Amino acid sequence: MTVRYKVIARGKPGDVAAPAKYYPSVNSTEKMDLRDLSAEIGEISTVSRIDTLAVLEGFLTVLPRTLAKGIVVQLGDFGSFWLRIKSEGSDTPEEVSDKNITNVLPRFTPGKEFKQVLNNIEFRKVE
């Protein structure tokens, strides 16, 4: 599998006088929605596109609810979804409350199979 990337310039945050450096950035040119994904799954399995779409919709409904309960969702060799919080510190443990939490972020950690796929990606520069 090949992933295309483009070159972008980024300045140093907080230092507008610093010269920009150049970095590779993934060049996504297409998107796949749930209908496309379910159709592709339907082509490689005995499950219809409609049934696959129903299961995916159910998964997308249950996943956020489960994460909101503080539960890690493990999907075998694919990986795990979990929540991370950003927070502000307090001087004493007694001062810590939910008011210290400034943001809740969903996170994903890839499992074995996913990591193998990621490790085998080839990159191609686009002009």
N, CA and C atoms as an extended XYZ file, in Angstrom:
381
Properties=species:S:1:pos:R:3:atomname:S:1:resname:S:1:resid:I:1 pbc="F F F"
N         0.833       -1.184        0.000 N   MET     1
C         0.000        0.000        0.000 CA  MET     1
C         0.876        1.246        0.000 C   MET     1
N         0.437        2.219       -0.779 N   THR     2
C         1.211        3.443       -0.900 CA  THR     2
C         0.391        4.629       -0.414 C   THR     2
N         1.015        5.454        0.393 N   VAL     3
C         0.397        6.683        0.883 CA  VAL     3
C         1.157        7.852        0.268 C   VAL     3
N         0.405        8.765       -0.325 N   ARG     4
C         1.023        9.942       -0.928 CA  ARG     4
C         1.191       11.019        0.131 C   ARG     4
N         2.270       11.780        0.014 N   TYR     5
C         2.483       12.903        0.930 CA  TYR     5
C         2.958       14.116        0.158 C   TYR     5
N         2.677       15.274        0.740 N   LYS     6
C         3.128       16.534        0.156 CA  LYS     6
C         4.053       17.211        1.166 C   LYS     6
N         4.722       18.238        0.735 N   VAL     7
C         5.647       18.976        1.594 CA  VAL     7
C         4.973       20.263        2.051 C   VAL     7
N         5.014       20.526        3.358 N   ILE     8
C         4.446       21.765        3.890 CA  ILE     8
C         5.488       22.489        4.740 C   ILE     8
N         5.360       23.817        4.791 N   ALA     9
C         6.263       24.635        5.604 CA  ALA     9
C         5.568       24.981        6.908 C   ALA     9
N         6.305       24.869        7.998 N   ARG    10
C         5.769       25.235        9.310 CA  ARG    10
C         6.780       26.099       10.033 C   ARG    10
N         6.274       27.192       10.601 N   GLY    11
C         7.119       28.052       11.419 CA  GLY    11
C         7.211       27.505       12.837 C   GLY    11
N         8.101       28.073       13.611 N   LYS    12
C         8.260       27.671       15.001 CA  LYS    12
C         7.195       28.377       15.839 C   LYS    12
N         6.344       27.633       16.563 N   PRO    13
C         5.308       28.271       17.375 CA  PRO    13
C         5.918       29.250       18.380 C   PRO    13
N         5.366       30.459       18.434 N   GLY    14
C         5.827       31.455       19.389 CA  GLY    14
C         7.032       32.256       18.931 C   GLY    14
N         7.613       31.887       17.794 N   ASP    15
C         8.785       32.609       17.296 CA  ASP    15
C         8.585       32.895       15.812 C   ASP    15
N         7.941       34.015       15.523 N   VAL    16
C         7.630       34.350       14.126 CA  VAL    16
C         8.881       34.663       13.311 C   VAL    16
N         9.986       34.992       13.978 N   ALA    17
C        11.219       35.319       13.267 CA  ALA    17
C        12.001       34.070       12.856 C   ALA    17
N        11.709       32.949       13.472 N   ALA    18
C        12.436       31.716       13.156 CA  ALA    18
C        12.092       31.273       11.735 C   ALA    18
N        13.086       30.760       11.022 N   PRO    19
C        12.812       30.296        9.655 CA  PRO    19
C        11.919       29.051        9.666 C   PRO    19
N        11.081       28.941        8.657 N   ALA    20
C        10.197       27.781        8.542 CA  ALA    20
C        11.019       26.538        8.224 C   ALA    20
N        10.515       25.395        8.664 N   LYS    21
C        11.097       24.106        8.288 CA  LYS    21
C        10.063       23.377        7.452 C   LYS    21
N        10.512       22.418        6.671 N   TYR    22
C         9.646       21.701        5.756 CA  TYR    22
C         9.436       20.278        6.244 C   TYR    22
N         8.176       19.832        6.175 N   TYR    23
C         7.792       18.528        6.716 CA  TYR    23
C         6.909       17.785        5.722 C   TYR    23
N         6.965       16.443        5.754 N   PRO    24
C         6.008       15.676        4.961 CA  PRO    24
C         4.648       15.690        5.657 C   PRO    24
N         3.574       15.709        4.857 N   SER    25
C         2.212       15.683        5.379 CA  SER    25
C         1.378       14.785        4.478 C   SER    25
N         0.608       13.876        5.070 N   VAL    26
C        -0.200       12.941        4.282 CA  VAL    26
C        -1.129       13.728        3.367 C   VAL    26
N        -1.192       13.322        2.106 N   ASN    27
C        -2.009       13.966        1.094 CA  ASN    27
C        -3.230       13.092        0.806 C   ASN    27
N        -4.248       13.189        1.644 N   SER    28
C        -5.475       12.414        1.451 CA  SER    28
C        -6.293       13.057        0.346 C   SER    28
N        -6.618       12.275       -0.659 N   THR    29
C        -7.363       12.812       -1.789 CA  THR    29
C        -8.768       12.239       -1.876 C   THR    29
N        -9.044       11.204       -1.102 N   GLU    30
C       -10.353       10.564       -1.146 CA  GLU    30
C       -10.869       10.345        0.259 C   GLU    30
N       -12.181       10.136        0.343 N   LYS    31
C       -12.814        9.774        1.607 CA  LYS    31
C       -13.692        8.572        1.363 C   LYS    31
N       -13.859        7.757        2.401 N   MET    32
C       -14.742        6.606        2.325 CA  MET    32
C       -15.784        6.773        3.425 C   MET    32
N       -17.071        6.769        3.067 N   ASP    33
C       -18.110        6.899        4.079 CA  ASP    33
C       -18.601        5.506        4.508 C   ASP    33
N       -19.580        5.483        5.410 N   LEU    34
C       -20.074        4.202        5.920 CA  LEU    34
C       -20.663        3.326        4.827 C   LEU    34
N       -21.355        3.926        3.870 N   ARG    35
C       -21.938        3.139        2.774 CA  ARG    35
C       -20.830        2.482        1.938 C   ARG    35
N       -19.789        3.238        1.647 N   ASP    36
C       -18.674        2.685        0.880 CA  ASP    36
C       -17.987        1.569        1.660 C   ASP    36
N       -17.753        1.823        2.935 N   LEU    37
C       -17.095        0.833        3.789 CA  LEU    37
C       -17.931       -0.438        3.884 C   LEU    37
N       -19.231       -0.289        4.080 N   SER    38
C       -20.096       -1.475        4.193 CA  SER    38
C       -20.151       -2.231        2.866 C   SER    38
N       -20.115       -1.523        1.745 N   ALA    39
C       -20.109       -2.188        0.442 CA  ALA    39
C       -18.830       -2.992        0.254 C   ALA    39
N       -17.710       -2.423        0.677 N   GLU    40
C       -16.437       -3.136        0.539 CA  GLU    40
C       -16.399       -4.374        1.434 C   GLU    40
N       -16.917       -4.253        2.653 N   ILE    41
C       -16.979       -5.406        3.558 CA  ILE    41
C       -17.904       -6.465        2.971 C   ILE    41
N       -19.025       -6.020        2.387 N   GLY    42
C       -19.963       -6.953        1.767 CA  GLY    42
C       -19.342       -7.745        0.632 C   GLY    42
N       -18.387       -7.134       -0.073 N   GLU    43
C       -17.727       -7.821       -1.190 CA  GLU    43
C       -16.782       -8.922       -0.735 C   GLU    43
N       -16.257       -8.832        0.487 N   ILE    44
C       -15.283       -9.830        0.946 CA  ILE    44
C       -15.855      -10.762        2.011 C   ILE    44
N       -17.192      -10.702        2.209 N   SER    45
C       -17.799      -11.561        3.221 CA  SER    45
C       -19.150      -12.068        2.727 C   SER    45
N       -19.791      -12.844        3.575 N   THR    46
C       -21.123      -13.341        3.235 CA  THR    46
C       -22.215      -12.442        3.809 C   THR    46
N       -21.823      -11.338        4.407 N   VAL    47
C       -22.775      -10.403        4.998 CA  VAL    47
C       -23.112       -9.328        3.963 C   VAL    47
N       -24.382       -9.011        3.844 N   SER    48
C       -24.785       -8.007        2.861 CA  SER    48
C       -24.325       -6.608        3.270 C   SER    48
N       -24.312       -5.718        2.301 N   ARG    49
C       -23.948       -4.326        2.551 CA  ARG    49
C       -24.900       -3.705        3.560 C   ARG    49
N       -26.185       -3.985        3.442 N   ILE    50
C       -27.196       -3.419        4.346 CA  ILE    50
C       -26.983       -3.917        5.772 C   ILE    50
N       -26.744       -5.229        5.946 N   ASP    51
C       -26.511       -5.769        7.281 CA  ASP    51
C       -25.228       -5.202        7.883 C   ASP    51
N       -24.197       -5.082        7.059 N   THR    52
C       -22.932       -4.511        7.526 CA  THR    52
C       -23.121       -3.065        7.951 C   THR    52
N       -23.869       -2.310        7.167 N   LEU    53
C       -24.142       -0.913        7.498 CA  LEU    53
C       -24.878       -0.803        8.830 C   LEU    53
N       -25.825       -1.693        9.069 N   ALA    54
C       -26.574       -1.690       10.332 CA  ALA    54
C       -25.644       -1.960       11.517 C   ALA    54
N       -24.736       -2.913       11.360 N   VAL    55
C       -23.796       -3.237       12.440 CA  VAL    55
C       -22.844       -2.069       12.684 C   VAL    55
N       -22.325       -1.471       11.612 N   LEU    56
C       -21.426       -0.316       11.771 CA  LEU    56
C       -22.135        0.845       12.447 C   LEU    56
N       -23.378        1.117       12.075 N   GLU    57
C       -24.151        2.186       12.717 CA  GLU    57
C       -24.330        1.882       14.207 C   GLU    57
N       -24.602        0.629       14.528 N   GLY    58
C       -24.732        0.232       15.925 CA  GLY    58
C       -23.428        0.433       16.683 C   GLY    58
N       -22.327        0.059       16.065 N   PHE    59
C       -21.007        0.233       16.684 CA  PHE    59
C       -20.731        1.705       16.957 C   PHE    59
N       -21.052        2.558       15.986 N   LEU    60
C       -20.801        3.988       16.138 CA  LEU    60
C       -21.711        4.636       17.180 C   LEU    60
N       -22.830        3.994       17.479 N   THR    61
C       -23.707        4.472       18.545 CA  THR    61
C       -23.199        4.021       19.910 C   THR    61
N       -22.766        2.777       19.987 N   VAL    62
C       -22.349        2.187       21.269 CA  VAL    62
C       -20.957        2.657       21.698 C   VAL    62
N       -20.039        2.836       20.763 N   LEU    63
C       -18.657        3.197       21.106 CA  LEU    63
C       -18.561        4.468       21.954 C   LEU    63
N       -19.136        5.605       21.539 N   PRO    64
C       -19.024        6.808       22.374 CA  PRO    64
C       -19.667        6.642       23.745 C   PRO    64
N       -20.801        5.952       23.798 N   ARG    65
C       -21.476        5.724       25.089 CA  ARG    65
C       -20.597        4.906       26.024 C   ARG    65
N       -19.948        3.903       25.476 N   THR    66
C       -19.084        3.037       26.282 CA  THR    66
C       -17.867        3.797       26.775 C   THR    66
N       -17.245        4.560       25.894 N   LEU    67
C       -16.093        5.374       26.289 CA  LEU    67
C       -16.484        6.391       27.359 C   LEU    67
N       -17.694        6.960       27.245 N   ALA    68
C       -18.163        7.954       28.204 CA  ALA    68
C       -18.346        7.366       29.604 C   ALA    68
N       -18.390        6.054       29.705 N   LYS    69
C       -18.472        5.377       31.006 CA  LYS    69
C       -17.079        5.093       31.565 C   LYS    69
N       -16.042        5.484       30.819 N   GLY    70
C       -14.674        5.240       31.262 CA  GLY    70
C       -14.171        3.848       30.934 C   GLY    70
N       -14.847        3.170       30.033 N   ILE    71
C       -14.487        1.795       29.659 CA  ILE    71
C       -13.585        1.817       28.431 C   ILE    71
N       -12.506        1.041       28.465 N   VAL    72
C       -11.631        0.879       27.312 CA  VAL    72
C       -12.279       -0.141       26.383 C   VAL    72
N       -12.375        0.186       25.098 N   VAL    73
C       -12.961       -0.724       24.118 CA  VAL    73
C       -11.829       -1.390       23.356 C   VAL    73
N       -11.658       -2.696       23.587 N   GLN    74
C       -10.597       -3.464       22.928 CA  GLN    74
C       -11.191       -4.225       21.755 C   GLN    74
N       -10.584       -4.053       20.591 N   LEU    75
C       -11.052       -4.700       19.374 CA  LEU    75
C       -10.009       -5.678       18.855 C   LEU    75
N        -9.558       -6.563       19.723 N   GLY    76
C        -8.594       -7.592       19.346 CA  GLY    76
C        -7.322       -7.016       18.769 C   GLY    76
N        -6.831       -7.638       17.690 N   ASP    77
C        -5.585       -7.208       17.063 CA  ASP    77
C        -5.722       -5.871       16.341 C   ASP    77
N        -6.952       -5.374       16.197 N   PHE    78
C        -7.141       -4.070       15.563 CA  PHE    78
C        -6.630       -2.958       16.465 C   PHE    78
N        -6.986       -3.008       17.757 N   GLY    79
C        -6.518       -1.994       18.690 CA  GLY    79
C        -7.553       -1.641       19.734 C   GLY    79
N        -7.298       -0.576       20.482 N   SER    80
C        -8.167       -0.168       21.586 CA  SER    80
C        -8.488        1.319       21.521 C   SER    80
N        -9.730        1.637       21.872 N   PHE    81
C       -10.165        3.020       22.040 CA  PHE    81
C       -10.243        3.301       23.535 C   PHE    81
N        -9.839        4.514       23.933 N   TRP    82
C        -9.896        4.909       25.338 CA  TRP    82
C        -9.945        6.424       25.416 C   TRP    82
N       -10.229        6.945       26.606 N   LEU    83
C       -10.308        8.390       26.787 CA  LEU    83
C        -9.088        8.922       27.526 C   LEU    83
N        -8.692       10.120       27.162 N   ARG    84
C        -7.631       10.850       27.845 CA  ARG    84
C        -8.204       12.207       28.210 C   ARG    84
N        -7.798       12.731       29.354 N   ILE    85
C        -8.273       14.053       29.736 CA  ILE    85
C        -7.112       15.021       29.836 C   ILE    85
N        -7.385       16.271       29.500 N   LYS    86
C        -6.444       17.357       29.753 CA  LYS    86
C        -6.963       18.058       30.994 C   LYS    86
N        -6.045       18.498       31.840 N   SER    87
C        -6.487       19.114       33.086 CA  SER    87
C        -5.482       20.137       33.583 C   SER    87
N        -5.951       20.951       34.510 N   GLU    88
C        -5.097       21.927       35.175 CA  GLU    88
C        -4.763       21.392       36.554 C   GLU    88
N        -3.550       21.663       37.006 N   GLY    89
C        -3.100       21.180       38.297 CA  GLY    89
C        -3.601       22.026       39.453 C   GLY    89
N        -3.598       21.432       40.640 N   SER    90
C        -3.946       22.123       41.884 CA  SER    90
C        -2.796       21.941       42.863 C   SER    90
N        -2.738       22.817       43.845 N   ASP    91
C        -1.659       22.760       44.829 CA  ASP    91
C        -1.801       21.592       45.803 C   ASP    91
N        -3.030       21.171       46.079 N   THR    92
C        -3.241       20.074       47.033 CA  THR    92
C        -4.222       19.073       46.437 C   THR    92
N        -4.161       17.823       46.889 N   PRO    93
C        -5.113       16.817       46.394 CA  PRO    93
C        -6.563       17.193       46.700 C   PRO    93
N        -6.798       17.868       47.798 N   GLU    94
C        -8.152       18.237       48.187 CA  GLU    94
C        -8.775       19.259       47.229 C   GLU    94
N        -7.944       20.042       46.565 N   GLU    95
C        -8.438       21.061       45.636 CA  GLU    95
C        -8.820       20.490       44.265 C   GLU    95
N        -8.440       19.248       44.008 N   VAL    96
C        -8.713       18.642       42.699 CA  VAL    96
C       -10.182       18.245       42.614 C   VAL    96
N       -10.825       18.662       41.526 N   SER    97
C       -12.215       18.276       41.265 CA  SER    97
C       -12.404       18.161       39.753 C   SER    97
N       -13.622       17.887       39.362 N   ASP    98
C       -13.895       17.789       37.923 CA  ASP    98
C       -13.717       19.131       37.217 C   ASP    98
N       -13.693       20.208       37.957 N   LYS    99
C       -13.463       21.538       37.372 CA  LYS    99
C       -12.036       21.683       36.827 C   LYS    99
N       -11.116       20.825       37.284 N   ASN   100
C        -9.751       20.841       36.772 CA  ASN   100
C        -9.680       20.281       35.345 C   ASN   100
N       -10.659       19.492       34.958 N   ILE   101
C       -10.655       18.866       33.638 CA  ILE   101
C       -11.055       19.894       32.591 C   ILE   101
N       -10.168       20.109       31.625 N   THR   102
C       -10.400       21.132       30.604 CA  THR   102
C       -10.818       20.556       29.253 C   THR   102
N       -10.540       19.266       29.023 N   ASN   103
C       -10.871       18.671       27.731 CA  ASN   103
C       -10.859       17.156       27.842 C   ASN   103
N       -11.721       16.511       27.084 N   VAL   104
C       -11.771       15.052       27.006 CA  VAL   104
C       -11.452       14.666       25.569 C   VAL   104
N       -10.483       13.764       25.400 N   LEU   105
C       -10.017       13.406       24.069 CA  LEU   105
C       -10.109       11.904       23.843 C   LEU   105
N       -10.751       11.468       22.766 N   PRO   106
C       -10.738       10.038       22.443 CA  PRO   106
C        -9.367        9.665       21.886 C   PRO   106
N        -8.904        8.502       22.239 N   ARG   107
C        -7.597        8.034       21.771 CA  ARG   107
C        -7.738        6.617       21.208 C   ARG   107
N        -6.826        6.276       20.321 N   PHE   108
C        -6.782        4.935       19.732 CA  PHE   108
C        -5.357        4.434       19.780 C   PHE   108
N        -5.184        3.213       20.257 N   THR   109
C        -3.879        2.555       20.248 CA  THR   109
C        -3.993        1.350       19.323 C   THR   109
N        -3.220        1.315       18.236 N   PRO   110
C        -3.322        0.187       17.309 CA  PRO   110
C        -2.816       -1.105       17.921 C   PRO   110
N        -3.447       -2.210       17.528 N   GLY   111
C        -3.027       -3.538       17.954 CA  GLY   111
C        -2.026       -4.131       16.971 C   GLY   111
N        -1.702       -5.415       17.165 N   LYS   112
C        -0.672       -6.092       16.365 CA  LYS   112
C        -0.908       -6.000       14.858 C   LYS   112
N        -2.091       -6.426       14.412 N   GLU   113
C        -2.364       -6.442       12.970 CA  GLU   113
C        -2.310       -5.042       12.372 C   GLU   113
N        -2.895       -4.088       13.078 N   PHE   114
C        -2.908       -2.712       12.605 CA  PHE   114
C        -1.483       -2.188       12.504 C   PHE   114
N        -0.652       -2.452       13.515 N   LYS   115
C         0.746       -1.998       13.499 CA  LYS   115
C         1.507       -2.598       12.328 C   LYS   115
N         1.242       -3.884       12.022 N   GLN   116
C         1.917       -4.521       10.892 CA  GLN   116
C         1.577       -3.814        9.586 C   GLN   116
N         0.308       -3.465        9.414 N   VAL   117
C        -0.102       -2.749        8.211 CA  VAL   117
C         0.599       -1.390        8.160 C   VAL   117
N         0.612       -0.674        9.291 N   LEU   118
C         1.251        0.646        9.328 CA  LEU   118
C         2.744        0.556        9.041 C   LEU   118
N         3.389       -0.487        9.534 N   ASN   119
C         4.828       -0.653        9.327 CA  ASN   119
C         5.185       -0.980        7.881 C   ASN   119
N         4.207       -1.431        7.102 N   ASN   120
C         4.476       -1.817        5.718 CA  ASN   120
C         4.028       -0.780        4.693 C   ASN   120
N         3.606        0.377        5.166 N   ILE   121
C         3.176        1.430        4.230 CA  ILE   121
C         4.394        1.991        3.501 C   ILE   121
N         4.231        2.176        2.196 N   GLU   122
C         5.250        2.846        1.396 CA  GLU   122
C         4.756        4.261        1.144 C   GLU   122
N         5.659        5.209        1.118 N   PHE   123
C         5.295        6.603        0.926 CA  PHE   123
C         5.829        7.107       -0.412 C   PHE   123
N         5.001        7.952       -1.067 N   ARG   124
C         5.393        8.525       -2.341 CA  ARG   124
C         5.125       10.018       -2.299 C   ARG   124
N         6.143       10.796       -2.599 N   LYS   125
C         6.027       12.251       -2.614 CA  LYS   125
C         5.260       12.718       -3.841 C   LYS   125
N         4.310       13.641       -3.623 N   VAL   126
C         3.584       14.231       -4.749 CA  VAL   126
C         4.025       15.678       -4.910 C   VAL   126
N         4.023       16.127       -6.113 N   GLU   127
C         4.449       17.501       -6.406 CA  GLU   127
C         3.271       18.415       -6.487 C   GLU   127
